[in-house]
């Protein structure tokens, strides 16, 4: 049986989840109006609520990419959970 290259955030181990959250923080922070100090727990909750899908590529170099279908959903979840109310 071939490995499925697509994985939901909720299906990956906690150690990898932490790494993925760090990558998401780096990618999405410029698009968000965040308060000075957003906790790691708040980021974890927002990402878990969106439960985005990732593509695992294990060719020459292992790569984890956010599936395009999950991008908008994740951005919306991060905006709702992490941004400062105006």
FENGI-V988565 format. One record per residue. N is the residue number from 0. RES is the residue in one letter. OMEGA is omega as a letter, one per 40 degrees, with the letter a starting at -180 (none if undefined). NEAR is the number of other C-alpha atoms within 12 Angstrom. Layout:
# FENGI-V988565
N&RES&OMEGA&NEAR + N&RES&OMEGA&NEAR
This chain:
# FENGI-V988565
0&X&a&3 + 1&X&i&5 + 2&X&i&10 + 3&X&a&13 + 4&X&a&19 + 5&X&i&25 + 6&X&i&24 + 7&X&i&27 + 8&X&a&35 + 9&X&a&24 + 10&X&a&16 + 11&X&a&23 + 12&X&a&13 + 13&X&i&14 + 14&X&i&13 + 15&X&i&19 + 16&X&i&27 + 17&X&i&22 + 18&X&i&19 + 19&X&i&32 + 20&X&i&35 + 21&X&i&20 + 22&X&i&20 + 23&X&i&31 + 24&X&a&27 + 25&X&a&14 + 26&X&a&18 + 27&X&a&26 + 28&X&i&23 + 29&X&a&14 + 30&X&a&18 + 31&X&i&25 + 32&X&a&20 + 33&X&i&23 + 34&X&a&16 + 35&X&a&11 + 36&X&i&14 + 37&X&a&21 + 38&X&i&17 + 39&X&i&18 + 40&X&i&16 + 41&X&i&23 + 42&X&a&35 + 43&X&i&30 + 44&X&a&24 + 45&X&i&29 + 46&X&i&38 + 47&X&i&28 + 48&X&i&23 + 49&X&a&28 + 50&X&a&31 + 51&X&i&34 + 52&X&a&29 + 53&X&i&29 + 54&X&i&24 + 55&X&i&23 + 56&X&a&18 + 57&X&i&14 + 58&X&a&9 + 59&X&i&6 + 60&X&i&8 + 61&X&a&11 + 62&X&i&16 + 63&X&a&26 + 64&X&i&25 + 65&X&i&32 + 66&X&a&22 + 67&X&i&15 + 68&X&a&17 + 69&X&a&24 + 70&X&a&22 + 71&X&i&19 + 72&X&i&22 + 73&X&i&36 + 74&X&i&32 + 75&X&i&22 + 76&X&i&26 + 77&X&i&36 + 78&X&a&27 + 79&X&a&23 + 80&X&a&27 + 81&X&a&31 + 82&X&a&25 + 83&X&i&15 + 84&X&a&11 + 85&X&none&7
